[in-house]
Amino acid sequence: MRRQLPFILVFAFGLFMIFQYFVPHESSERAYEFLLDWTTIIGIFALAVGIWSLVSVTIEKIKLRKPAWQYSFFTLAGLFLMILFGFTAKVDGHWGFHFYTSEGLQNPMFRSFFDYILTPIQATMFSMLAFFIASAAYRAFRARNVLATLLLIAALIMMMRFNPFLGPVGPLFEKTANWLLNVPSLAANRAIIIGIGLGMVATALKVILGIERGYMGK
Amino acid sequence: MITYDKLMSLDRRWVFLFLALVCVGAYISSVEVPLRVNKEVNKIYNFIDTLKPGQIVFIAIDYDPSSQAELHPMTYALSEQCFRKGIKVIYTALSQNGPGMADQAIRDIGDSMKVDRTYNGVTYKGRAIKSGVDYVFLGYKAYFAIQILSMGQDFRLPFPQDYYGKPLDSLPMMNGVRNYSQIACVVDIGAGNITDAWISYGQGRFGFPMALGTTGVMAPIYYPYLNSGQLMGIMGGLLGAAQYEQLCDNPGLAKDGMRVQLFGHMVIILFIIVGNIGFFMSRAAKKREGR
């Protein structure tokens, strides 16, 4: 029964959600809203598990002095400081903890940590990609064979499409770039999307019918 | 080492240094990058431009600071266009760092709105935009697909309060606004799989007019949806953002960034050409030597 009960639940709720989509009745919508609420509630437990997992893995790393263990202090500090700032606020001239309101989101430290630490860090990490792309393009974009040459030409056209120094040839590049986006790229992407869609339907059916049991952990 | 071998095995630190110098040079230069606006960007602008004051546009800010260079300018230009025309805006942020991005954008746009400005020949008086009156920021909830579906029933289901803790029912702007049926269009400005959820679970199920602002690398993936009519327009990357700024006559970060992107691309093209010259010369030399 321990194994059968989850299959029965998945089958019943999966089937219900499929039929509910086609029944625009008030009671059907109410049941749907109720189930959506439940999904969020169950999801919140996953969040708690995630935080617990992060803390335990980081503490373990410090204890065992694993490579780069010193950085783990920053991970823990970031996690707990943001939680602390997020729950602290000045209300009616007094600072205090506010667990049930969103006053903490206006905390200057909470905002400053986001604006002046997280934002520049993430933006910097991403902007460094430009340098790696330049280096990778220099090494990898070689006209070794027909396919590589096609890729190389397509990349050059895309990069040249808004170059103002090309004079009268400029619009031609732009037209070709738009054609690349609207015809070959579109065709390939559409095929991928249809493939993914069919794969999702097949997987969903396999889960509902109990053929795919990966979510059970085995 | 022969010259063409050197061309093929240039230390990557030279590539980094050269690119950095060109980017800094481009940023401080005053070269104008002329833009021709794509029809997929134009369609978004025209749609918003024809809305009447009081109508509501839903802007989903679904990106993190890593994509802010490309996507923040879209949020700025689009929001300011709405506010100047008296169109109201509902914001959500369904990515983890989205609320911070939205909060930052709303503060900056609020400052810009206080100044008198002239766009496309029309002068707009400066005014303060108010939460609950001109815009509502719903905030963040985990599990974006579920929240997109829930908002289709009622915004109050996932967001009984706005980001600032005010009950939605107490906000004048939300009076009579229940779900997507009362919204003129949804513009998702996103850099991840939340965009897919907006198209599949939002537009697909509820059928609202939808436009998309996304990063340059992601834009081609969404062209099939433009072609099928599910999206009315796409702003792709910094170029799309700069085109939108140009349409709004509100040049900002994207127009500035286009200079850097243009010269950066030219450097990459240069290195690709240099690498290929080295490659072909090396191959020809090997053939001559009979290898």
HADDOCK unambig.tbl for C-alpha pairs under 7 A between the chains (distance, minus, plus):
assign (segid A and resid 33 and name CA) (segid B and resid 150 and name CA) 6.96 0.50 0.50
assign (segid A and resid 36 and name CA) (segid B and resid 146 and name CA) 6.44 0.50 0.50
assign (segid A and resid 101 and name CA) (segid B and resid 165 and name CA) 6.36 0.50 0.50
assign (segid A and resid 102 and name CA) (segid B and resid 164 and name CA) 6.02 0.50 0.50
assign (segid A and resid 102 and name CA) (segid B and resid 165 and name CA) 5.35 0.50 0.50
assign (segid A and resid 103 and name CA) (segid B and resid 164 and name CA) 6.98 0.50 0.50
assign (segid A and resid 114 and name CA) (segid B and resid 100 and name CA) 6.71 0.50 0.50
assign (segid A and resid 119 and name CA) (segid B and resid 65 and name CA) 5.04 0.50 0.50
assign (segid A and resid 122 and name CA) (segid B and resid 65 and name CA) 5.64 0.50 0.50
assign (segid A and resid 122 and name CA) (segid B and resid 66 and name CA) 4.87 0.50 0.50
assign (segid A and resid 123 and name CA) (segid B and resid 65 and name CA) 5.50 0.50 0.50
assign (segid A and resid 123 and name CA) (segid B and resid 66 and name CA) 4.36 0.50 0.50
assign (segid A and resid 126 and name CA) (segid B and resid 66 and name CA) 5.36 0.50 0.50
assign (segid A and resid 131 and name CA) (segid B and resid 16 and name CA) 5.60 0.50 0.50
assign (segid A and resid 134 and name CA) (segid B and resid 268 and name CA) 5.33 0.50 0.50
assign (segid A and resid 135 and name CA) (segid B and resid 12 and name CA) 5.92 0.50 0.50
assign (segid A and resid 135 and name CA) (segid B and resid 15 and name CA) 6.16 0.50 0.50
assign (segid A and resid 137 and name CA) (segid B and resid 272 and name CA) 6.26 0.50 0.50
assign (segid A and resid 138 and name CA) (segid B and resid 271 and name CA) 5.22 0.50 0.50
assign (segid A and resid 138 and name CA) (segid B and resid 272 and name CA) 4.73 0.50 0.50
assign (segid A and resid 138 and name CA) (segid B and resid 275 and name CA) 5.69 0.50 0.50
assign (segid A and resid 139 and name CA) (segid B and resid 275 and name CA) 6.72 0.50 0.50
assign (segid A and resid 141 and name CA) (segid B and resid 272 and name CA) 6.32 0.50 0.50
assign (segid A and resid 142 and name CA) (segid B and resid 276 and name CA) 5.60 0.50 0.50
assign (segid A and resid 143 and name CA) (segid B and resid 276 and name CA) 6.92 0.50 0.50
assign (segid A and resid 156 and name CA) (segid B and resid 269 and name CA) 6.81 0.50 0.50
assign (segid A and resid 159 and name CA) (segid B and resid 265 and name CA) 6.07 0.50 0.50
assign (segid A and resid 162 and name CA) (segid B and resid 35 and name CA) 6.92 0.50 0.50
assign (segid A and resid 163 and name CA) (segid B and resid 262 and name CA) 6.75 0.50 0.50
assign (segid A and resid 164 and name CA) (segid B and resid 33 and name CA) 6.43 0.50 0.50
assign (segid A and resid 164 and name CA) (segid B and resid 34 and name CA) 6.48 0.50 0.50
assign (segid A and resid 181 and name CA) (segid B and resid 220 and name CA) 6.23 0.50 0.50
assign (segid A and resid 185 and name CA) (segid B and resid 220 and name CA) 6.90 0.50 0.50
assign (segid A and resid 186 and name CA) (segid B and resid 223 and name CA) 6.08 0.50 0.50
assign (segid A and resid 186 and name CA) (segid B and resid 224 and name CA) 5.63 0.50 0.50
assign (segid A and resid 189 and name CA) (segid B and resid 221 and name CA) 5.94 0.50 0.50
assign (segid A and resid 189 and name CA) (segid B and resid 224 and name CA) 6.93 0.50 0.50
assign (segid A and resid 190 and name CA) (segid B and resid 224 and name CA) 5.80 0.50 0.50
